[in-house]
Amino acid sequence: MSRVVLDVKDNFRANPAVVLGLHETGLAVGRSLGRAGVRVLGLDSMKKVGFYSKYIKASLCPHPIEREEEFIDFLIRLGASEKLRPVLFITGDEFILPVSRRRTELEKYYLINIPDINILESISDKYKQYELALNAGIPVPETFCVSNMDQLQSIKDRIPFPAFIKGVDVTVWREKIGDTLKGFTVNDNNELLNTCGMIFEHGVSGLIQELIEGPDTCHYKASCYISGNGEVLLAFGLQKLRQQPVNYGFGCLVQSLDYPELLELGKTFFLRIGYRGVGSAEFKLDKKDNKLKLIELNPRYWQQNGLAEMCGMNFPLMNYLDLTGHDPKPIVDYRKGIKWVNIYSDVESFREYRHRGQLSVMQWLNSLKGEKMFSDLCSDDILPGVHEMLIGNILHRPGKYVMKKWKSHFLTY
């Protein structure tokens, strides 16, 4: 596996890094830094795949939302114990707002480059994010926000079908509805009323969005790193080839690609809203008008960030160099056509595509050909992949699959 290594000074490794969240997103961040010689400390409230990486010294911490004060105190003690301020990396949604709310205090102990709290609060509320994009001149699907049946009745005749219903607040949606269900498709007023009634009963406000029809391959991500002084140092594009769940999930098979219009749109959005740090903007190509339209902006490291490193753009290292005073220069090129796959989720995705008659066994196998990397398994850090194979999937995945199906059935009826 070839990687582009930045030309840096010999002493740049002195500050440690603290990675918040050790799912495979944080695992990739830790690996990217560890390979460059940075000492990496990882934190999460439960043991995840990143705990098994040789590049990460991992510890359990209080849950950042359920025990926010304890979490912040824990983080301060950790930062205060280091001779030099660690660089802070956020890879999970649950860490974003707690850190942002206490940013002034935490910056005494950490080097941090994240967006302003007002931007983060707008992004965390999906309807405010929609308004943010509109005001920035970024194309978006038509969107409505409802919290009760009275609000729904007042706008239901304006909703274009088919439509997609998801949570206004991602964290609340995951807690009340589930982290495997991104949302629900509705095709008429009856389905709209029934589905919204169900989520209201669970205490969830809904975002009703015009559904941009088209295959999963019409989904793209523009991921950028913007320095503290507002310079775009990295811009990386990928295309989803498959999602899990199909149509509305995360990209379980993606590839890097050359799409200048995507990167320009992503950079324009980030700069117009005054964004700082790492962000990933997902767009879907609307075949009706041939425009890329914003689906969502995630103000943190994205799940496939290791693919960017493999392609020559090491986002965590650029983030680190920027904050430790090494004045890194922009990198504008990266390798195209390289794939990233979460093989376990992709097998589930394949089963669903095949059930729909959209993908044969040979088509699936052919799609996995070519240069690629896996979400967890790599030759220089083998234990996380072995653990996920044996513990996370062979032993535990059947139970997870049954629970996911049961919860989907329960929420539907």
N, C-alpha and C positions, 0 to 999 in steps of 0.2 A: 504494500500500500504506500504510494508516494504522497508526500505532503510538502507544501511550500513552507519553508521556515523563514520567519522575518529576521532581518539583520538587526540585532539589538546589542546594546552594551553589555559587558560581562557582568555588571553588578545589578542588573534589572530585577533579579530574582529575590531581592532581600525582603520585600513586603510579602506576607502570606496572602492567600485568597480565602475567603469564606463563601461557600456555596450554599444557598438556602434552597432546599428541596433536592432529594436524591432519587427521584424517579429517573427514567432513562434520559430525560432532558438534563438534569443535573449531573448524571454520570458522564455525558458527553462533554459538558463544560469542564468537569474535573479532569477528564482525560486530556483535553486540549491544553489545559494549563500545566498539568503534571508532566506531560511530554516535553514541555518547554523548560522544565526545571523549577516551576513555581511550587511552593509548599501549599497544599490544598487542605483546608478544613471543611468538612461537610456537615450540615445540620438538617435533621428532619424529625418530625414528631413520631414517626414510626419507621421501622427498619424496611428499607427498600433496596433496589438493586445496586445503587451507588455505594452502599455500605460494604460491598464485597470487592471494590476496586482497589488495586494496589496504589493508585495515584491519589486516593482520598483517605484522610484520617477522619472517620465519620463518628458523630456523636448524636445521641437522642436529645431533643430539646422540647420544651413545652409547646403545645399547639398554638400557632400564632394568632388564631382567631378565638378559640375557646378559652385560652389562658394568655391573653395578650400582654398583660402587665408582667407576668412571669417570663414570658418569651423575651420581651424587651430587656428586662433585667439580666436574663441569661446572656443575651447578645452583648450587652454592655460589659458584663464581667469578662466575657471571652475577648472582646476587643481590648479592654484595659490590661489584659494579661500579656499582650504582645508588645515587643519593643517598638515596632513600627506599625502604623495603622494598616490593617488588612483591607484589601479591595473586596467590596461586597458584590455578590452576584445573586440575582433573584431568578429562580427557574420555576416557581410554582405560584399560581394565582393567590393562594391564601397568605402569602408573605408580602404582597405588594402594598396594600393599604396600611397594615400595621407599621411597616418600615417607613412609609411615606409620612404618616402622621407624626412619627417621632424622629423625623429626619434630622432636624436641627441638633437634637441631643445626640443622635447616633453619629453624626459627622465629627464629633469630638474624638471618636474611637475608630471610625472607618472612612475609607475613601469610597464615595458613592456617586454614580452618574445615572440618575433616573429622572423621569419627567417631573415637572412641578405637580404638587398635590391637586391643584384644580384640574389639570389635564387628566391625571390618573382617576379622579372621581368621575369625570365625564366619560372616560373610557370604560370604567367598571359598570356604569349604567348604560345598557345597550341603546336606549332611546337617546340619551344625551350624546352617545358616540355617533349615532345617526345624524343628529343635528350638527355636531362638530364637523362631520364630513361634508354635509350640505353647505355649511358656512365657508368651508375651505374650497368649495367648487369641485369636490370629488363625486363622481357618479355613484349613486346608491339606489337599491331597490326601494320602492314605496313602503313605508313603515308606519305602524300604529302602535301605541302603548295603551294597555287596558289593565285595570286592577279589579274590576267588578262587572257584574252583568249590566248595570245601568250604563256604564261607559261603553261596553261592547254594543249594546242596542243602539246607541247614538251614532256609531260609525260603521256598523256591519254592512250597510248597503254600499259603502265606498271601497270595500276591500276587494281587490282583484284576486280571482281564484285561478289556479291553485295558490295557496298561501302556506307559509311555514310559521309555526308558533314555537317560540323559545323563551327563555327567561330573561327578564330585564336585568336581573342581578345573577351573574353566573354562579357565585358561591351559594346563594339561596337555592337556586335551581338544583345544583348538585346535592345539596343537603336534603331537600324535600322531594325531588323527583328522581334523581339518580345521576351518576357521572357517566353512565353508558348511553343515556338517552339525550341526544343534543336537542331534540324537539319533535314536533308532530306535523305532518302534512295534512291539510284539510282541503277538500275540493268543493264544498258548498256550505250554505249557511247552517244546515243541521250539524254537520261535522264541526264547524266552527264553534257553535254554541255548546255542543257536548264536550269538546276538548277544553275550551276555556272554562266551562263550569267545573270540570275535573281539577284543573290546576288552581283555580280560585279556592276550591275546597281544601287544597293542600297549603293555602296561604301564600301562593306565588303570583306575582304580577307577570303578565304575558306581553311579549313583543310579537306582533303579527306582521310578517314581512312578505311582500310580493315574492313568489318563488321564481327564481331564474331557472328555467328548465334547460336541460342539457346533461350530458354524461359527466362523470366525476373528473374526466380529463380536462374539463373546462375550468377547473379550480387551480389557482396559482397563488404563490406567496412571494411578496417582496419584503425581504428582511434587511434592515439597515442598522448601522451603528453611527450615531451622531455624537460628536465630541462635545465637551462642555462649552466650547465656544461656537457651537452650531455648524460645524463642518461635517459633511457626510464622508466618513472614512471608509466605509464598506457598504456595498449594496449587492445583495445576492438573490437570485431568482430560482424558484423551483416550481415544478408542475406535479400535481397529484395524479397518479395513475390509477390508484385504488384507494378507497376509504373504508373504514370500519367504525361504526356501522355504515353500510353502503349508502351513498348519497349525502349523509349528514355527519360523518364521523371525522376522525383524524386521518391524515394521510399515512396509511400503512405501507404503501409503496409509492415513492416519489422519485423524481429525477431533477438534476440541475439542468437549466436550459438557457438559451440565448433569447431574450425577449426584451429588447430595449424599451418598448412602450410600457411594459409592466414596471420595470425599475424606475423609469421616469415618473410614472404616476405615484409609485410608492414614495419616492424621495420628495416629490411635490407635496404630498399629504403631510409627511413628517415635518417638513420645513415650515409649511404654512401654519401649523398649529404650535410651532415652537417646541417641538419634541427634542428630548435629549436621551442618550443611552441607546439600549438595544430595543428594537420593536419589530414586530412581524405583522404585516398587513395582508390579509387574504382577500383575493378578488375572484369573481367568477365572470367568465366571458358570456355576455348576453348575445346570443346569435340573432335576436330580433333586430338589434341596432348595431351589433358588432362592437359593443363597448365593454370594457372591464368595469365591473361594479363592485364596490367594497362590500364584503361580507362581515368582516370584523377586524379589529386591530387588537393584538395582544401585546401589552407593555412589558414584556419579559423575554427571556430566551425561549425559542420555540423548540419543539420536540426533536426535529431533525437537524439541530445545529451542528452535529458532528459531520454531516455531509458537507457543509461549507468548509470545515477544516480540511477534509479530504480533497476538496476541489481547489484549495489554495487560499481560502479566506478564513483565518483563525479569529473568529469574533471574540472569544474570551481573552485571547492574548492581546488583541488590539485594544479592547476595553481596559485591560490591565496596564498596558504601556501608556495609554492616554492618561490614566489617573495617577500614574507614578512618575509623571514628568519627563517622559522620554520622547515627546513630540513626534509620534508616529505619522508617517505619510499615508495618504489614501492609496488603497489598492483597488484597481478598477477591473481587473480581469480574473477569471476563474475557469476551471475546466467544466465543460458541458457534457451532458449525457451520462453522468455518473448517478447511480441509483442508491437509495437508502430503503431498507425494508425491515419492518417488524414482522418476522416470519410467522409468529404465532397468530397475530391478528390478521395477517394476510391470508392465512389458511381459512380462518372464519369468513373473511371477506369473499374469498374464492367460492366457498360453499354457497354463499348467498347469491353471488352472480350466476353461478352454475344453476342453482334452483330456478332463477329467473330466465334461464336460457340465453344468458348474455356472455358466457365464458366457458370454453371447453377446457379439459385437462391440458391438452397440448398448447392451447393459447396461453393458459396460466404459466406453464413451464417455460414457454418461449419468452414471456414477459419478464422472467427473472434472469434471463441471460444478460451478459455484458458485465462491465466493471461495476462493482457494488460494494456496499458495506452493510453490516447488520446493526440493528439498534443496540444490541447488548454484547454480542460475541466478537472479539477481535484477538489477534494472535499475541499482542503484547500485554493484554490484560484479560486473561481467559476466565477467571473465576466468576465475574458477574454473569457471563453468558451461560456457564455451566449451572450456576445456581438457578437462573431463570428457566433453563431447560428442565432441570430435575425437580425443583421445588415449586417454582412459579407456574409451571405448565403441566408436567406429567402428573404431579400430585394434586395441585390445587385448581387447575383450570377447569376440570369437569364440574366441580362445585360452583365456581364462579359463573360458568355458562348456564347452569340450571337456575341460579339465583337471578341472573340477568333476564332469562326468559320468564321466570315467575313474576319479577317486578314489572316487566313490560306488559304482561297479561293483566296484572292487578291494576295498573294505571290506566289501561285501556277500557276496563269494564267497571 
